[in-house]
Structures are given as structure tokens and as C-alpha cells.
């Protein structure tokens, strides 16, 4: 096959691909992160229709997917663990631990990692799900597997997962600018939730 014929075939394939893509699809759609997405006219719900903490049933079709998402699935475990440890000695906050293999062989991944992290429960009353498990890196650097101590040769960074949530906002029942007390509307929003930590090379020499 000649080079000219190969080029012509490639052009035809590109044109077919462009014709197949949905109308209005842009580069911004592919990078939709942390932005609000609305569909048509948003309904303003009164306090009688939905109590505090509830979301419209037709917007909860993603509940099954939410329950499978790590930030949601971990919440019950973290709350149960926190309840059992209420009367125990508090652990160090974000101090980078010394890794001792003999002590963490049976531990979870976030404790055995050379970029260890801990989880906390983030609560937002205007978001659904209201509670999400969020990872926090314990080290600025990473742990040297030989010495078990932190080294600045590598950096710890968060691993982020995109999650679609519902965001609640006050609204007006009569269409005015002033919100009606107890009334609110919902919109969907993508947020990026830290779910773990990993080691990377520093961007610049130390």
C-alpha cells in the first residue's frame, strides 16, 4: 500500500469517527471534574416534601453504585472502629510512622504501605452521601523499606477517585431571589475524593 493511499484511508476514518461522536461533545466534557451539572429546570422542594437529610427518590437511582464506591463503603467500618476505640489511648495525628515488618504483616494495606495513610470520615450536611471516607497521607516523603524510616528521596501523594454526588442548595418557591425557608433544590456534582496514597519521584531535586 502506498503512503498516499494510507493517508487517504486515515483521513476517511477520522471523518467517520467525527460523524459518529455525539453533537456538542467538547474537550471540556471529557475533563468534567469538580463542576456542577444541571438537567433542565431544577425543582424546588418544600420541607413537607423532603425532610432534612433526604434526597429526591428519582435522584437516588445511583444509590447502589454509591454503596460500592470505596469512600462510601468504608464509612460504616470506620465509625464502628472509632466507637470501639473511644476509651483507648488516642493515636498520633499525622506523624509518619516507623515501619516494622514484624508488626504489620497482618495489617491492612494502608498500614503496610511505604506511603502509609489513615482514613477519616468527612461529613457535609448539604451533600448526598453526607458521609465519605477520606484518605490522609501520614508522610511527606516515603518509608525506606530497608530502614523502616521516612526518606525524602520520594514524595507521598494522594490517589483521587471521581465520585458523583448530590449537592443541596436553598431555593425559592415563588421564583424570587430570596430563598424560601426550609426549601431546597439539588444538583449533581463530580468531586475528587482521596482514597489512598502512593510514592512518586519529587518534581525537583531536594
C-alpha positions in Angstrom: 0.0 0.0 0.0 1.4 3.4 -1.0 1.9 6.2 1.5 -0.7 8.4 -0.3 -3.3 5.6 -0.1 -2.6 5.1 3.6 -3.0 8.8 4.3 -6.3 8.9 2.4 -7.7 5.9 4.4 -6.6 7.6 7.7 -8.5 10.8 6.8 -11.6 8.9 5.9 -11.5 7.0 9.2 -11.1 10.3 11.1 -14.1 11.8 9.3 -16.2 8.8 10.1 -15.2 9.0 13.8 -16.2 12.7 13.9 -19.5 11.9 12.4 -20.2 9.2 15.0 -19.4 11.4 18.0 -22.5 13.0 19.8 -23.3 16.5 18.7 -22.0 19.1 21.1 -19.3 16.9 22.7 -16.3 19.0 23.6 -13.0 18.7 25.3 -14.5 20.3 28.4 -16.9 17.4 28.7 -14.0 14.9 28.9 -12.5 16.9 31.7 -15.6 17.3 33.8 -14.3 17.3 37.3 -15.5 19.2 40.3 -18.1 21.1 38.3 -21.9 21.3 38.6 -24.1 19.6 36.1 -27.8 20.5 35.8 -30.5 18.9 33.7 -33.4 21.2 32.7 -35.4 23.2 35.3 -34.5 22.3 38.9 -37.4 21.6 41.2 -37.6 23.4 44.5 -38.7 21.0 47.3 -40.5 22.2 50.4 -39.8 20.9 53.9 -43.0 18.9 53.8 -41.9 17.0 50.7 -38.4 16.1 51.9 -37.2 16.1 55.4 -33.7 17.3 56.3 -31.0 14.8 55.1 -33.2 13.2 52.4 -32.8 13.4 48.7 -35.4 13.1 45.9 -36.2 9.5 45.1 -35.7 9.9 41.4 -32.1 11.2 42.1 -31.2 8.2 44.2 -31.1 5.8 41.3 -27.3 5.7 41.8 -27.6 4.5 45.4 -26.4 1.0 44.5 -23.3 2.5 42.8 -22.6 4.7 45.8 -22.7 1.8 48.2 -20.0 0.1 46.1 -17.7 3.2 46.0 -14.8 2.9 48.4 -15.4 6.4 50.1 -19.0 5.3 50.9 -18.4 1.6 51.7 -15.7 2.3 54.3 -17.8 4.8 56.4 -19.6 2.1 58.5 -16.4 0.3 59.2 -14.6 3.5 60.3 -17.4 4.5 62.5 -17.6 1.1 64.2 -13.8 1.1 64.7 -13.9 4.6 66.1 -16.6 3.7 68.5 -14.6 0.8 69.9 -11.5 3.0 70.4 -13.3 5.8 72.2 -11.8 4.8 75.5 -8.4 3.7 74.2 -5.3 5.9 74.1 -5.5 8.4 71.2 -3.2 7.7 68.3 -0.7 10.1 66.9 -2.3 12.5 64.4 -0.4 12.7 61.1 3.0 11.6 62.3 4.9 9.5 59.9 5.3 6.0 61.5 8.3 3.8 61.7 7.6 0.7 59.6 8.4 -2.6 61.4 7.5 -5.5 59.1 7.0 -7.9 62.0 4.3 -5.7 63.4 2.3 -5.0 60.2 2.4 -8.4 58.4 -1.3 -8.9 59.2 -2.2 -5.2 58.9 -4.3 -3.6 56.2 -2.8 -2.1 53.0 -2.8 1.5 54.3 -0.7 0.4 57.2 1.8 -1.8 55.3 2.4 0.7 52.5 5.6 2.6 52.3 3.4 5.6 51.7 1.0 4.9 54.7 -2.3 6.8 55.2 -5.2 6.9 57.5 -8.9 7.4 56.9 -11.3 10.0 58.4 -15.0 10.5 57.9 -15.8 13.7 56.2 -19.4 14.9 56.9 -21.2 17.5 54.8 -24.9 18.0 55.6 -25.6 19.6 52.2 -24.1 16.7 50.2 -25.5 13.3 49.5 -24.0 10.9 50.5 -23.4 13.1 53.6 -20.5 10.9 54.9 -17.4 9.9 52.9 -14.2 8.2 53.9 -11.2 10.4 53.1 -7.6 9.2 53.0 -4.9 11.4 54.5 -1.2 10.7 53.9 0.9 10.2 57.1 4.3 11.1 55.5 5.6 13.9 53.3 8.2 11.5 52.0 8.0 7.7 51.8 9.3 5.0 54.1 12.6 3.3 53.2 11.8 -0.4 53.1 15.3 -1.3 54.4 15.4 1.1 57.4 11.7 1.4 58.0 12.1 5.2 58.3 11.0 8.1 56.2 13.1 9.3 53.3 12.8 12.5 51.2 14.0 10.6 48.1 10.3 10.0 47.3 7.1 12.0 47.9 3.8 10.8 49.1 0.8 11.9 47.1 -2.9 11.2 47.3 -4.8 8.9 44.9 -8.0 10.5 43.9 -11.3 8.9 42.8 -14.0 10.9 41.0 -17.4 10.5 42.6 -20.8 11.9 41.5 -22.7 13.4 44.5 -25.8 15.4 45.0 -25.4 19.0 46.3 -28.3 20.7 48.2 -29.0 24.4 47.9 -31.7 26.8 49.2 -34.3 27.8 46.6 -37.3 30.0 46.3 -40.8 28.5 45.9 -42.2 31.7 44.3 -39.3 32.3 41.9 -37.9 35.3 43.7 -34.3 35.9 44.6 -34.9 35.2 48.3 -34.9 31.5 49.3 -38.0 30.1 51.0 -37.2 28.9 54.5 -36.9 25.1 54.6 -37.0 24.7 50.8 -34.1 23.4 48.7 -33.1 22.0 45.4 -30.5 19.5 44.3 -27.9 19.4 41.5 -25.3 16.8 40.6 -21.6 17.4 41.0 -18.4 15.5 40.5 -15.9 15.7 43.3 -12.4 14.1 43.7 -12.1 12.1 46.9 -8.7 10.9 48.2 -8.8 7.1 48.6 -5.2 6.3 49.3 -1.6 7.4 48.9 1.4 6.3 46.8 5.0 7.2 46.3 6.3 9.3 43.4 9.6 10.9 42.3 10.0 14.5 43.5 9.3 17.1 40.8 12.6 18.8 41.7 15.9 17.8 43.3 15.9 18.1 47.1 
